[in-house]
Amino acid sequence: MTYSYDQNTRRCGPAALSFVLGVPLDEVLSRWPGGWKDTGDWRDDCNDWPDDHRIVIESFGKQQKMVTLQEIFNGAYPTGTIVVLLHFKNVFQKHWVVWEETTTTHVRVHWGNGHIANIPAHDFVDLFMASETYFKGINVKLAGQCAYTIVDAPPRLSWWQRTRRKILGWWAKVRW
């Protein structure tokens, strides 16, 4: 990739997309649904959901391909091509990282501040699966397990998919 992944942690989602897509961060931010709101607090996390990523990726003529935890541990994709959502204390404290490699004991990820973090494999699984723990039994999935890679989109979407994209784009803009 030609762009460094060294943005601050508040812009972790757009920075991860910038890294994987190979485009400048400003280009990703300019296409963010509803505009990127750099508030410097918890509201930034509310502006950075998996659906926002999908809409930005589609604006570049690409698609998300969801990746399983098993595929991450098997190294099924090239280095630096998988974006992973990790959860911490609650569903709103999350961080987007770019997967680097998996060893027998650790998972290496680009953390977003210019460093590569080595996370013990069992901790990585806990951070990846954490969102399911918070809402166990309630059947709510706000920003659940999410890991994806980016693939080329088909040449033309059906009328239903285009309508859905417009509705979701509109919805993303009025969420605030």
C-alpha positions as CSV (number, residue, x, y, z in Angstrom):
1,M,0.0,0.0,0.0
2,T,1.2,3.5,-0.7
3,Y,-0.5,5.3,2.1
4,S,0.6,5.0,5.7
5,Y,-1.8,4.0,8.3
6,D,-0.8,6.4,11.0
7,Q,-3.8,8.5,11.7
8,N,-5.1,9.1,15.3
9,T,-7.3,6.5,16.8
10,R,-10.4,8.7,16.6
11,R,-10.3,8.3,12.8
12,C,-9.6,4.6,13.0
13,G,-12.4,3.5,10.6
14,P,-11.6,6.0,7.8
15,A,-7.9,5.4,8.3
16,A,-8.3,1.7,8.0
17,L,-10.3,2.1,4.8
18,S,-7.7,4.5,3.4
19,F,-5.0,2.0,4.0
20,V,-6.8,-1.0,2.5
21,L,-8.2,1.0,-0.5
22,G,-4.9,2.7,-1.1
23,V,-6.4,6.2,-1.3
24,P,-5.7,9.3,0.7
25,L,-7.6,9.7,4.0
26,D,-9.1,13.0,2.9
27,E,-10.8,11.2,-0.1
28,V,-12.3,8.6,2.3
29,L,-13.5,11.4,4.7
30,S,-15.1,13.4,1.8
31,R,-17.2,10.3,0.9
32,W,-18.2,9.5,4.5
33,P,-22.0,9.2,4.8
34,G,-23.4,12.4,6.4
35,G,-19.8,13.8,6.5
36,W,-17.1,12.9,9.0
37,K,-17.7,14.7,12.3
38,D,-14.3,15.2,14.1
39,T,-15.6,15.8,17.6
40,G,-12.8,14.2,19.5
41,D,-15.0,12.3,21.8
42,W,-17.4,9.3,21.9
43,R,-19.6,10.7,19.1
44,D,-16.8,9.8,16.7
45,D,-17.5,6.2,17.5
46,C,-21.2,6.7,16.7
47,N,-20.2,8.0,13.3
48,D,-18.2,4.9,12.4
49,W,-20.4,1.9,11.9
50,P,-20.0,-1.1,9.5
51,D,-22.8,0.3,7.3
52,D,-20.9,3.5,6.9
53,H,-17.9,1.5,5.7
54,R,-20.0,-0.4,3.2
55,I,-21.5,2.8,1.8
56,V,-18.0,4.4,1.4
57,I,-16.6,1.2,-0.2
58,E,-19.5,1.1,-2.7
59,S,-18.8,4.8,-3.6
60,F,-15.4,3.6,-4.8
61,G,-17.1,0.9,-7.0
62,K,-16.1,-1.9,-4.7
63,Q,-17.9,-4.3,-2.3
64,Q,-17.3,-5.8,1.1
65,K,-16.7,-9.5,1.4
66,M,-17.3,-10.6,5.0
67,V,-14.4,-12.6,6.5
68,T,-14.8,-15.2,9.3
69,L,-12.6,-15.5,12.3
70,Q,-11.5,-18.9,10.9
71,E,-10.3,-17.2,7.7
72,I,-8.3,-14.7,9.7
73,F,-6.6,-17.4,11.7
74,N,-5.9,-19.5,8.5
75,G,-4.4,-16.5,6.7
76,A,-6.8,-16.9,3.8
77,Y,-6.2,-13.4,2.5
78,P,-3.1,-11.3,1.7
79,T,-1.5,-9.2,4.4
80,G,-3.0,-5.8,5.0
81,T,-6.3,-6.5,3.2
82,I,-8.7,-7.3,6.1
83,V,-10.4,-4.6,8.2
84,V,-11.4,-5.9,11.6
85,L,-13.7,-4.3,14.3
86,L,-12.6,-4.8,17.9
87,H,-14.8,-4.0,20.9
88,F,-13.6,-3.0,24.3
89,K,-15.6,-2.2,27.5
90,N,-18.9,-1.7,25.7
91,V,-20.4,-1.6,22.2
92,F,-19.5,2.1,21.7
93,Q,-15.8,1.6,22.6
94,K,-14.6,0.1,19.5
95,H,-11.5,0.3,17.3
96,W,-11.0,-0.6,13.6
97,V,-7.7,-2.3,12.8
98,V,-6.1,-3.8,9.7
99,W,-5.0,-7.4,10.0
100,E,-1.3,-8.0,9.3
101,E,-0.7,-11.7,10.1
102,T,-1.5,-14.5,12.4
103,T,1.0,-16.7,14.2
104,T,0.4,-19.6,16.4
105,T,0.1,-17.4,19.5
106,H,-0.5,-13.9,18.3
107,V,-2.4,-11.8,15.8
108,R,-0.5,-8.8,14.4
109,V,-2.6,-5.8,13.4
110,H,-1.9,-2.2,12.2
111,W,-3.3,-0.3,15.2
112,G,-3.7,3.0,13.4
113,N,-1.1,5.1,15.2
114,G,1.8,3.9,13.1
115,H,2.5,0.9,15.2
116,I,1.8,-2.8,14.7
117,A,0.3,-4.4,17.7
118,N,0.8,-8.1,18.7
119,I,-2.4,-9.2,20.4
120,P,-2.5,-12.7,22.0
121,A,-4.8,-14.9,19.9
122,H,-7.2,-15.6,22.8
123,D,-7.5,-11.8,23.5
124,F,-8.1,-11.1,19.8
125,V,-11.0,-13.6,19.8
126,D,-12.4,-12.0,22.9
127,L,-12.2,-8.5,21.4
128,F,-13.7,-9.7,18.1
129,M,-16.6,-11.5,19.8
130,A,-17.2,-8.9,22.6
131,S,-20.3,-7.3,21.1
132,E,-22.2,-10.5,21.3
133,T,-21.6,-10.6,25.0
134,Y,-23.1,-7.2,25.8
135,F,-26.5,-8.0,24.2
136,K,-26.7,-11.7,25.0
137,G,-30.3,-12.8,25.0
138,I,-31.7,-9.4,23.8
139,N,-31.2,-10.2,20.1
140,V,-29.8,-6.8,19.3
141,K,-26.8,-6.3,17.1
142,L,-25.7,-2.7,16.9
143,A,-22.1,-3.1,15.6
144,G,-21.4,-6.8,16.0
145,Q,-18.7,-8.9,14.7
146,C,-17.3,-7.4,11.6
147,A,-14.3,-8.3,9.5
148,Y,-14.2,-7.8,5.8
149,T,-12.0,-7.5,2.8
150,I,-12.7,-5.4,-0.3
151,V,-13.4,-7.0,-3.7
152,D,-14.4,-5.6,-7.1
153,A,-18.2,-4.9,-7.4
154,P,-20.3,-6.4,-10.2
155,P,-20.6,-4.1,-13.2
156,R,-24.3,-3.1,-12.6
157,L,-26.5,-3.4,-9.6
158,S,-30.2,-4.3,-9.9
159,W,-32.8,-1.7,-9.5
160,W,-33.6,-3.0,-6.0
161,Q,-30.0,-2.8,-4.9
162,R,-29.7,0.8,-6.2
163,T,-32.8,1.8,-4.4
164,R,-31.6,0.2,-1.2
165,R,-28.3,2.0,-1.5
166,K,-30.1,5.4,-1.9
167,I,-32.3,4.7,1.1
168,L,-29.4,3.6,3.3
169,G,-27.3,6.6,2.1
170,W,-30.2,8.9,3.0
171,W,-30.6,7.2,6.4
172,A,-26.9,7.5,7.2
173,K,-27.1,11.2,6.6
174,V,-30.2,11.8,8.9
175,R,-29.0,9.6,11.8
176,W,-27.6,12.6,13.6
